[in-house]
Amino acid sequence: MKKNIFGIPLKTIIIFLIILLIIIAASVAYNRSVMNNWNPPESLVGKWTGQSEVFALFKKGISPSKYPEDWIIIEIMIGADRNVTGKIGDAELVNCTIKQNRTWFERLVRIKTDYIITGSLKNGMVQEDTTARRDISIPLNLSDGDLKGSIFEVKGWKYPDPLFPRLLLTPEEK
């Protein structure tokens, strides 16, 4: 007596599941290789600037803050080679790179952002910020000619702390 599930032989179901797993693994490997071989489009390359309200322990006011010290100037330079340099207040971006952050399918279902910058900040952003080094993550999208996203401090296995939850950067004229 053969085992059937909903009238389909068990052997057929097992073969289908194995083929499905192989297709998923191949798709993930292909997408990973495409994303690793990505270079930033010309529309991303260049200097981006803006000012955003910081949300950290050294913040003086409550949101939205009326203290000018809570508004930090941000300058980011994205290179064609994926390297990112710049400053967030007095802190310098160190070992930062930009990567493509999602596939066409992830964009279709509206998860993640198109791009992500990862690396570190060296020194504090303002005088009151005594942090010597921070690991950061900057997920962002290119929207209407501007970069929109957030800046997070990454701390190991903890959920990232938003330093700048509402980031808007505009391109500097080329």
Backbone torsions as a table, in degrees:
resi	resn	phi	psi	omega
1	MET	NA	123.7	179.9
2	LYS	-86.0	143.4	177.8
3	LYS	-83.1	135.0	177.9
4	ASN	-127.0	144.4	172.8
5	ILE	-122.7	117.6	-175.4
6	PHE	54.4	34.7	177.6
7	GLY	81.8	3.1	-179.7
8	ILE	-106.0	132.2	179.8
9	PRO	-60.5	141.1	-178.4
10	LEU	-58.5	-38.4	179.5
11	LYS	-60.6	-40.2	178.9
12	THR	-65.0	-41.3	179.2
13	ILE	-64.4	-43.6	179.9
14	ILE	-63.6	-44.1	178.5
15	ILE	-62.2	-43.1	178.2
16	PHE	-60.1	-45.0	-179.8
17	LEU	-64.7	-39.2	177.7
18	ILE	-64.1	-45.2	178.3
19	ILE	-62.6	-41.8	178.6
20	LEU	-61.3	-43.9	177.8
21	LEU	-63.3	-39.2	178.0
22	ILE	-64.7	-42.9	179.0
23	ILE	-63.9	-42.5	179.0
24	ILE	-63.5	-45.1	179.8
25	ALA	-62.8	-41.9	178.7
26	ALA	-65.6	-39.6	178.7
27	SER	-64.0	-43.9	178.5
28	VAL	-62.6	-44.7	179.5
29	ALA	-62.6	-43.0	179.3
30	TYR	-63.2	-48.3	-179.9
31	ASN	-62.2	-38.7	178.2
32	ARG	-63.3	-42.2	-179.8
33	SER	-67.8	-38.6	177.5
34	VAL	-63.7	-43.6	-178.6
35	MET	-69.8	-33.3	178.4
36	ASN	-72.6	-26.8	-179.8
37	ASN	-95.2	14.8	-176.8
38	TRP	-80.0	143.8	170.4
39	ASN	-123.5	145.5	-176.9
40	PRO	-61.6	139.4	175.0
41	PRO	-68.1	159.3	-179.0
42	GLU	-54.7	-32.0	-178.9
43	SER	-66.3	-18.6	178.7
44	LEU	-96.1	-26.7	-174.6
45	VAL	-71.9	131.3	178.0
46	GLY	133.8	-169.4	-176.8
47	LYS	-95.2	133.6	179.3
48	TRP	-123.0	134.8	-178.4
49	THR	-134.4	156.5	176.9
50	GLY	-177.6	-179.9	177.7
51	GLN	-136.2	135.1	-176.8
52	SER	-141.3	154.5	179.2
53	GLU	-81.4	128.4	-179.0
54	VAL	-83.2	146.8	175.1
55	PHE	-125.3	87.6	-178.3
56	ALA	-145.8	174.6	-176.7
57	LEU	-60.5	-28.1	-178.1
58	PHE	-86.8	2.9	178.7
59	LYS	-63.2	135.5	-175.8
60	LYS	-86.7	-41.1	-174.4
61	GLY	-110.0	174.7	174.7
62	ILE	-91.9	164.7	-174.6
63	SER	-79.7	138.8	-14.5
64	PRO	-75.0	133.6	-172.8
65	SER	-77.2	140.2	175.9
66	LYS	-96.5	-0.9	178.5
67	TYR	-83.6	121.5	179.4
68	PRO	-60.2	-27.2	-179.4
69	GLU	-66.8	-20.5	179.2
70	ASP	-80.9	-8.3	179.0
71	TRP	-103.4	115.9	-171.8
72	ILE	-107.2	136.1	175.7
73	ILE	-80.2	132.8	-177.9
74	ILE	-122.4	128.5	177.0
75	GLU	-129.6	123.4	-179.2
76	ILE	-128.3	132.0	176.5
77	MET	-114.0	116.7	179.3
78	ILE	-100.3	123.4	179.6
79	GLY	-94.0	157.7	178.1
80	ALA	-64.2	-20.0	179.7
81	ASP	-89.3	10.5	179.2
82	ARG	80.0	-3.4	177.6
83	ASN	-77.5	142.8	-178.8
84	VAL	-125.3	130.1	176.1
85	THR	-126.4	171.9	176.1
86	GLY	143.0	-165.0	-177.5
87	LYS	-139.7	148.2	170.1
88	ILE	-122.9	99.7	-170.8
89	GLY	64.8	-125.1	177.8
90	ASP	-89.8	-8.8	-177.3
91	ALA	-83.0	143.6	-178.1
92	GLU	-104.3	135.8	174.1
93	LEU	-71.9	129.4	-177.1
94	VAL	-128.8	134.4	177.8
95	ASN	52.5	41.6	-178.7
96	CYS	-97.6	141.3	175.8
97	THR	-136.7	155.8	175.8
98	ILE	-109.4	140.5	178.9
99	LYS	-134.5	157.2	169.8
100	GLN	-70.6	137.1	-170.5
101	ASN	-110.4	-11.1	-179.8
102	ARG	-152.3	159.6	178.3
103	THR	-91.0	174.6	178.8
104	TRP	-60.7	-36.4	-178.9
105	PHE	-69.1	-41.8	177.7
106	GLU	-64.2	-35.1	175.5
107	ARG	-66.8	-41.7	179.8
108	LEU	-59.1	-42.0	-179.3
109	VAL	-91.8	6.9	172.8
110	ARG	60.0	48.9	171.8
111	ILE	-117.1	150.5	179.7
112	LYS	66.2	-175.6	176.8
113	THR	-116.6	165.4	-178.7
114	ASP	-65.9	-37.5	-174.6
115	TYR	-133.4	159.3	175.6
116	ILE	-147.6	134.1	175.0
117	ILE	-105.2	130.0	176.9
118	THR	-127.6	152.4	179.8
119	GLY	157.6	-144.9	-176.3
120	SER	-136.2	161.0	169.7
121	LEU	-111.2	132.9	177.9
122	LYS	-106.4	126.9	-179.2
123	ASN	79.3	171.0	-179.5
124	GLY	-79.7	158.1	-179.1
125	MET	-78.4	-31.6	176.9
126	VAL	-137.9	173.0	-177.1
127	GLN	-58.3	-38.1	-178.3
128	GLU	-72.7	-16.7	-179.6
129	ASP	-85.0	107.3	-175.9
130	THR	-95.2	7.9	-179.7
131	THR	-71.0	125.1	-178.6
132	ALA	-79.6	-31.7	-177.7
133	ARG	-154.0	139.3	177.1
134	ARG	-134.6	138.7	168.3
135	ASP	-86.1	134.7	-176.2
136	ILE	-129.2	160.9	174.6
137	SER	-139.2	130.8	-179.1
138	ILE	-125.7	87.9	174.8
139	PRO	-76.5	135.9	-178.5
140	LEU	-155.2	162.2	176.2
141	ASN	-125.1	150.8	171.2
142	LEU	-92.4	115.4	-175.2
143	SER	-137.4	121.3	180.0
144	ASP	54.3	36.6	177.8
145	GLY	82.2	-0.2	179.4
146	ASP	-116.0	156.2	172.0
147	LEU	-95.0	125.2	-179.7
148	LYS	-123.8	133.2	179.8
149	GLY	-179.6	-144.1	-178.1
150	SER	-148.5	161.4	172.6
151	ILE	-120.1	125.5	-178.6
152	PHE	-116.6	146.4	168.5
153	GLU	-93.8	126.7	-177.0
154	VAL	-101.6	127.7	-178.1
155	LYS	-128.3	83.5	175.7
156	GLY	53.8	-123.9	-175.9
157	TRP	-88.3	2.5	178.1
158	LYS	-80.1	156.3	174.2
159	TYR	-65.8	135.3	-177.0
160	PRO	-59.1	138.9	177.0
161	ASP	-87.6	127.1	176.9
162	PRO	-73.9	119.2	174.6
163	LEU	-87.0	-40.2	178.9
164	PHE	-135.1	91.1	-176.1
165	PRO	-70.4	-22.6	-178.9
166	ARG	-125.6	92.2	-176.9
167	LEU	-103.9	130.3	175.0
168	LEU	-134.2	117.1	179.3
169	LEU	-118.8	135.6	178.7
170	THR	-109.9	150.2	-178.8
171	PRO	-74.7	144.0	172.7
172	GLU	-82.9	140.9	-177.5
173	GLU	-56.0	136.4	-178.8
174	LYS	-90.8	NA	NA
